[in-house]
Amino acid sequence: MKLPPIYAITDRAVAGIDDVPEIARRLFAVGVRCVQVREKQMPDRQLVEVVEEVAAMGRLAQAAVLVDDRVDIARIAGVGVHCGEDDLPADVARWILGPGALLGVSTHDLEAARRAFADPAPDYVAFGPIFESSTKNALRARGLETLSRVAAGKTKPLVAVGGITPERLDSVWGAGADSAAMVAGLLTGGRIEENGRRAMDAARRRRRTGRIYLVGFMGSGKTSVGRRVAERLGLPFVDLDAEIERTSGMTIRALFEEAGEPEFRRRETAFLSGTETLPDAIVATGGGCFAQELNQRLIARLGISVFLDVPFETVRSRLSEKTDRPLFQSVEQLARLFADRESFYRMASASVKLSGSESVDEAADRVLLALEERETLSG
């Protein structure tokens, strides 16, 4: 079993948000794919309803959902459960849950972790607190060295817990943890999207990305979204049109007018070929790039194409004040060109549907999630 790198635990007081499903929804939206509902004081009837609602969202997001301590509610809601050292023994919890549900256990010292790894009942073992933690303040911090010793003997996924912030994630994974359980590091002050993106991007930066080519119509946001994805992943960003303008000393419109479209397309393909020198990069292509069969084959060989699928009305609105687009002569001509090229864009490796009203970060979230979903399906 492989756990997601970020394991979120809900806490209404830390988040300053009383609605647990809302907390979960916002976590799922930025890419978190494991959420544990931890509610010690909530009445049983309400807790069942809350866990079932989070579970429904989790199924849509293809995410793992667990409930803390309550094996009975986990069984009712059809989710996993996390058991502390003073809760039901793992073998009893497994008997109640059945073989298919996710089961994790907490440990706080090396010997307890060894016993948990040897126990066939749990799917994963949590260990901590690694750092001083406001939610586990009765226990002293175990530290990264002890986490490394635990990791050396692991036989199933290891979840580090306790005081983990986005800044500490690399050290936790470097010590051998497969996943990092986070409460305050994700939820403090209700800044769920901000903290969640930092955590998820830290995990993404540890993976090989390769070359990602954003394709789509002019005005679909390839440059702004591509630049933001590159910033978040710490990768080079290449805008093909901007590179052609820089090296030619002419705008795209001037190049079209002086040398003609065939010469522009030749240069476009040459610059596209040049991206092979970058092992990992985010590349924004021009609106007509992916409509050329030669460029489609080239991109398929070099990396992954992602179509930013934006409605025509959004594109038209964005381009209405532009005068630098050589192929934009009228709204009617633009509509015909949009229709002609759409079938080519839909041949891309992945497609991201955008309304155009999203923030740049929200659009970047969707691109990153589409890439992860594609990786999961192909893996």
C-alpha positions in Angstrom: 0.0 0.0 0.0 1.2 3.5 -0.8 0.0 6.4 1.3 -0.2 10.0 -0.1 2.7 12.1 1.1 0.4 14.5 3.0 -2.0 13.1 5.6 -4.4 15.8 6.9 -6.1 15.7 10.2 -9.1 17.9 10.9 -9.3 20.2 13.9 -12.1 22.8 14.0 -10.4 24.9 16.7 -7.1 25.1 14.9 -8.8 26.0 11.6 -11.2 28.4 13.1 -13.9 26.8 10.9 -16.8 24.9 12.5 -17.7 23.0 9.3 -15.6 19.8 9.1 -16.8 18.9 5.5 -15.8 22.5 4.4 -12.3 21.9 5.8 -12.1 18.6 4.0 -13.4 20.2 0.7 -10.8 22.8 0.8 -8.0 20.2 1.5 -9.2 18.1 -1.4 -9.3 21.1 -3.7 -5.6 21.8 -3.4 -4.7 18.1 -3.9 -4.6 16.6 -0.4 -5.6 12.9 -0.8 -5.7 11.6 2.7 -8.0 13.2 5.4 -8.6 11.9 8.9 -11.7 13.3 10.7 -10.7 13.8 14.3 -13.6 14.9 16.5 -13.4 13.9 20.2 -16.5 15.8 21.4 -19.0 15.6 18.5 -22.2 13.7 19.2 -22.4 10.3 17.5 -25.3 11.1 15.2 -23.6 14.3 13.9 -20.2 12.5 13.6 -21.7 9.8 11.4 -23.3 12.5 9.1 -20.0 14.4 9.0 -17.9 11.4 8.2 -20.3 10.2 5.5 -20.2 13.6 3.9 -16.4 13.7 3.9 -16.4 10.2 2.6 -18.5 11.1 -0.4 -16.2 13.9 -1.3 -13.2 11.6 -0.8 -14.6 9.1 -3.3 -15.0 11.9 -5.9 -11.4 13.0 -5.3 -10.1 9.4 -5.1 -8.8 10.2 -1.7 -8.5 8.1 1.5 -10.8 9.1 4.4 -10.4 7.9 7.9 -12.0 8.7 11.3 -10.0 8.9 14.5 -10.6 6.2 17.2 -14.2 5.3 16.2 -14.2 1.9 14.6 -18.0 1.7 14.8 -18.5 4.9 12.9 -15.8 3.9 10.4 -17.7 0.7 9.7 -21.0 2.6 9.3 -19.6 5.2 7.0 -17.4 2.8 5.0 -14.1 4.6 5.7 -10.8 3.7 7.4 -9.9 4.3 11.0 -6.9 5.4 13.0 -6.4 3.9 16.4 -4.4 5.4 19.2 -2.4 3.3 21.7 -5.3 3.4 24.2 -8.0 2.6 21.6 -9.1 -0.9 20.4 -6.3 -3.3 19.6 -5.5 -3.4 15.9 -6.6 -7.0 15.5 -10.0 -6.2 17.0 -10.4 -3.1 14.9 -9.5 -5.1 11.8 -12.1 -7.8 12.7 -14.8 -5.1 13.0 -13.8 -3.2 9.9 -13.2 -6.1 7.6 -10.2 -6.7 5.2 -10.7 -3.8 2.8 -10.8 -0.7 5.1 -7.7 1.3 5.8 -6.4 0.9 9.4 -3.6 2.8 11.0 -2.1 2.8 14.5 -0.2 5.3 16.6 3.1 4.6 18.3 5.3 6.8 20.4 8.5 4.8 21.0 10.8 2.5 19.1 9.6 -0.8 20.6 5.9 0.0 20.1 6.7 0.8 16.5 8.5 -2.5 16.0 5.5 -4.4 17.4 3.1 -2.5 15.1 5.2 -3.3 12.1 5.2 -6.9 13.0 1.4 -6.9 13.5 -0.5 -8.0 10.3 -3.6 -6.0 11.2 -2.7 -2.4 10.5 -1.9 -1.0 7.0 0.4 1.7 8.3 2.1 2.8 11.4 2.2 6.4 12.7 5.1 7.6 14.9 5.5 10.8 16.9 5.4 13.4 18.0 8.5 14.2 15.9 8.6 17.9 17.0 6.9 19.8 19.8 3.2 19.8 19.0 0.3 21.8 20.3 -2.1 18.9 19.6 0.2 16.3 21.3 1.5 18.4 24.2 1.5 15.6 26.7 4.4 13.8 24.9 7.9 15.0 24.4 9.3 15.3 20.9 11.0 12.2 19.6 13.1 14.0 16.9 14.3 13.1 13.5 17.1 10.8 14.6 14.5 8.5 16.4 12.3 8.7 13.3 15.2 7.4 11.2 15.7 4.5 13.6 12.0 3.6 13.3 12.1 4.0 9.5 15.1 1.6 9.3 12.9 -1.3 10.6 9.6 -0.5 8.7 7.8 -3.2 6.9 4.8 -1.1 5.9 4.2 2.7 5.3 5.4 5.0 8.1 3.5 8.2 8.9 5.4 10.9 10.9 3.2 13.0 13.1 3.6 16.0 15.5 4.6 19.6 14.9 5.2 19.1 11.1 5.0 22.3 9.0 5.6 22.7 5.3 9.2 23.9 6.1 9.9 20.6 7.9 8.5 18.2 5.3 11.8 17.5 3.5 13.6 16.6 6.7 10.7 14.3 7.7 10.7 12.5 4.4 14.5 12.5 4.4 14.4 10.6 7.7 12.4 7.8 6.1 8.7 8.7 6.6 6.4 7.8 3.7 3.8 10.3 4.7 3.5 13.4 7.0 0.4 13.9 9.2 -0.3 17.5 9.6 -2.9 19.5 11.7 -1.7 23.1 12.5 0.7 23.0 9.6 -2.3 22.8 7.2 -5.1 24.4 9.1 -3.8 27.3 11.2 -5.9 30.4 10.9 -8.0 28.9 8.2 -5.3 29.4 5.6 -6.0 26.0 4.2 -5.3 26.7 0.6 -2.0 28.6 1.3 -0.7 26.0 3.6 -2.0 23.1 1.6 -0.3 24.3 -1.6 3.0 24.7 0.2 2.8 21.2 1.6 1.6 19.6 -1.7 4.2 21.5 -3.7 7.0 20.3 -1.4 5.9 16.7 -2.1 5.7 17.4 -5.9 9.2 18.9 -6.0 10.6 15.5 -4.8 9.3 13.8 -7.9 10.6 13.8 -11.4 8.3 16.0 -13.5 9.8 15.9 -17.0 8.6 18.3 -19.6 5.1 19.6 -19.5 3.7 21.4 -22.6 0.6 23.6 -22.1 -1.5 23.8 -25.2 -4.7 25.6 -26.1 -6.1 28.6 -27.8 -4.7 32.1 -27.6 -5.9 33.8 -24.5 -6.4 30.6 -22.6 -3.8 31.5 -19.9 -1.0 29.2 -20.9 1.7 31.8 -20.0 0.3 33.0 -16.7 -0.7 29.5 -15.5 2.5 27.9 -16.8 4.7 30.4 -15.1 2.9 29.8 -11.8 3.1 26.0 -12.1 6.8 26.3 -12.8 7.3 28.6 -9.8 5.5 26.2 -7.5 7.5 23.2 -8.7 10.8 25.1 -8.9 11.2 24.3 -12.6 12.4 26.4 -15.6 9.6 28.1 -17.5 9.7 28.6 -21.3 7.2 30.7 -23.3 7.8 29.7 -27.0 6.3 32.9 -28.4 8.3 35.1 -26.0 11.5 33.2 -27.0 10.8 33.7 -30.7 10.2 37.5 -30.1 13.4 37.8 -28.0 15.7 36.1 -30.5 14.1 37.7 -33.6 13.8 41.2 -32.2 10.3 41.3 -33.6 6.8 40.8 -32.2 4.9 37.8 -33.4 2.6 40.0 -35.4 5.6 41.7 -37.1 7.2 38.4 -37.8 4.0 37.1 -39.4 3.7 40.2 -41.5 7.4 40.3 -42.6 8.3 36.6 -43.0 4.9 34.9 -43.3 3.3 32.2 -41.2 5.4 29.3 -42.7 8.6 31.0 -41.4 7.1 31.6 -38.0 6.0 27.9 -37.8 9.5 26.8 -38.8 11.0 28.8 -35.9 8.3 27.6 -33.6 9.2 24.0 -34.3 12.9 24.7 -33.9 12.4 26.3 -30.5 10.1 23.4 -29.5 12.9 21.0 -30.4 15.3 23.0 -28.3 13.4 22.3 -25.1 14.8 18.8 -25.2 17.9 20.2 -23.5 15.8 20.8 -20.4 15.2 17.5 -18.5 12.3 19.1 -16.5 10.4 22.2 -17.6 7.0 23.9 -18.1 6.6 25.1 -21.6 3.8 27.4 -22.8 3.1 26.9 -26.5 1.5 29.3 -29.0 -2.1 28.9 -29.9 -1.4 27.3 -33.3 1.6 25.1 -32.2 -0.3 22.0 -31.3 -2.4 22.2 -34.5 0.7 21.2 -36.5 1.1 17.5 -36.8 4.9 17.7 -36.7 4.7 19.6 -33.3 2.2 17.1 -31.9 4.6 14.2 -32.6 7.5 16.2 -31.2 5.7 17.0 -28.0 4.5 13.4 -27.6 8.2 12.3 -27.8 9.5 15.0 -25.4 6.9 15.1 -22.7 3.3 15.5 -21.7 0.8 17.9 -23.3 -1.9 19.5 -21.2 -4.9 21.3 -22.8 -6.2 24.4 -21.0 -9.8 24.1 -22.0 -11.3 27.6 -21.7 -14.7 28.6 -23.1 -14.7 30.7 -26.3 -16.5 33.6 -24.6 -13.7 33.8 -22.0 -11.1 33.8 -24.8 -13.1 36.4 -26.8 -13.3 38.7 -23.7 -9.6 38.4 -22.9 -8.6 39.2 -26.5 -11.1 42.0 -27.1 -8.5 44.7 -26.2 -5.5 42.9 -27.8 -3.9 44.2 -30.9 -0.8 42.0 -31.0 -2.5 38.7 -32.2 -1.7 38.2 -35.9 -4.6 35.8 -36.5 -7.2 37.8 -34.6 -9.0 39.9 -37.3 -12.6 39.7 -36.2 -14.8 37.9 -33.6 -16.3 35.8 -36.4 -12.8 34.8 -37.7 -11.7 34.0 -34.2 -14.7 31.7 -33.6 -13.9 29.8 -36.8 -10.3 29.4 -35.8 -11.3 28.3 -32.3 -13.6 25.6 -33.7 -11.0 24.5 -36.2 -8.3 24.0 -33.6 -10.3 22.5 -30.8 -10.1 19.0 -32.2 -6.3 19.2 -32.2 -6.2 20.4 -28.6 -8.3 17.5 -27.5 -5.6 15.1 -28.6 -3.5 16.3 -25.7 -2.3 13.8 -23.0 -4.4 15.6 -20.4 -7.2 18.1 -20.4 -8.0 20.8 -17.7 -11.4 22.4 -17.9 -11.3 26.1 -16.7 -14.1 28.6 -16.6 -11.7 31.6 -16.7 -12.9 32.9 -13.4 -10.3 31.0 -11.4 -7.3 32.6 -9.8 -4.0 31.7 -11.3 -3.2 29.5 -8.3 -6.6 27.7 -8.6 -5.9 27.1 -12.3 -2.4 25.8 -11.4 -3.9 23.5 -8.8 -6.1 21.9 -11.6 -3.1 21.4 -13.9 -1.1 19.8 -11.1 -4.0 17.5 -10.1 -4.5 16.5 -13.7 -0.9 15.5 -14.0 -1.1 13.5 -10.8 -4.3 11.7 -11.9 -2.6 10.9 -15.2 0.4 9.5 -13.3 -1.8 7.4 -11.1 -3.7 5.9 -14.0 -0.5 5.2 -16.0 1.3 3.8 -12.9 
